[in-house]
Amino acid sequence: WEMKVKSRNIVEKQVQRKFIASNGGFKGLISMQQKNAANKHYHKKTHSILGFLRHATFLAMDLEEKRHVM
């Protein structure tokens, strides 16, 4: 089970890296953080969307794992 969590964290980090890379590296990340600070309300919305997406990917990964077991 711990391995499952680790692999999920690795996948999440890969997704985050891709996201950072697609937003112009760390400079892009910093400017994004500044924008988020300016738009706290908007950030809360995006955060809940990200949470939902993360939840959805977990469900998808669980289904994949179950399929492999079967």
N, C-alpha and C positions, 0 to 999 in steps of 0.2 A: 504493500500500500504506500509506503514511503517513497518507493521508486516511482510510483504513479504520480505522486505529488511533485517529485523532482522533475520528471519528464514534462509535466504541465508547466512548471516554472520555466524550464528551458524553452519550451514552445512560446510561452508568453514573452520571454526576453527576446527571442528571435523576432516575434511580431513587433515588439517595441523598437527593436533596432531597425527593422524595415521601415517602421513608421517614422523614426528619427531621420533615417537616411533620406526618405522621400520628402522630408520637410527641411532639407538643407543642413543636415548634420546637427551638431550641438548648438551652433549659432541659431539655427531654426528652432531648436528646442527652447533655448533661452527666450527668444522673441515670442514663442508660443506661450511660455510661462508668463511673460509680461502682459500679453494680450489677455490671458486667462485671469490675471490679477485685475485687469481693467474691467473684465466682464465676469464678475463673480457669479451672477445669476445664470449667464450663458454657460459658464463652466460647470455649474451644478447640473444643468441639463445634460451637457455632453458626458459628464461623469456617470450619470445614471444610464446613459446610452452605452457607454463603454462597459459598465457593469453588466448590463443586459447582454451585450455581445460576448463578454467573457463567460457569462453563465451559459450562453448558447453554445460556445465552443466547447465548454466542459461537457455539456450534454452530448454533443456530437462525438467527442472523444470517448465518452463512456460507451456510446452505442458502437463505435468502432471496436473498442476493446471487447465488448460482449460478443460482437460478430466474430472476432478472431477466436474467442474461447469456444464458441459454438462451431 
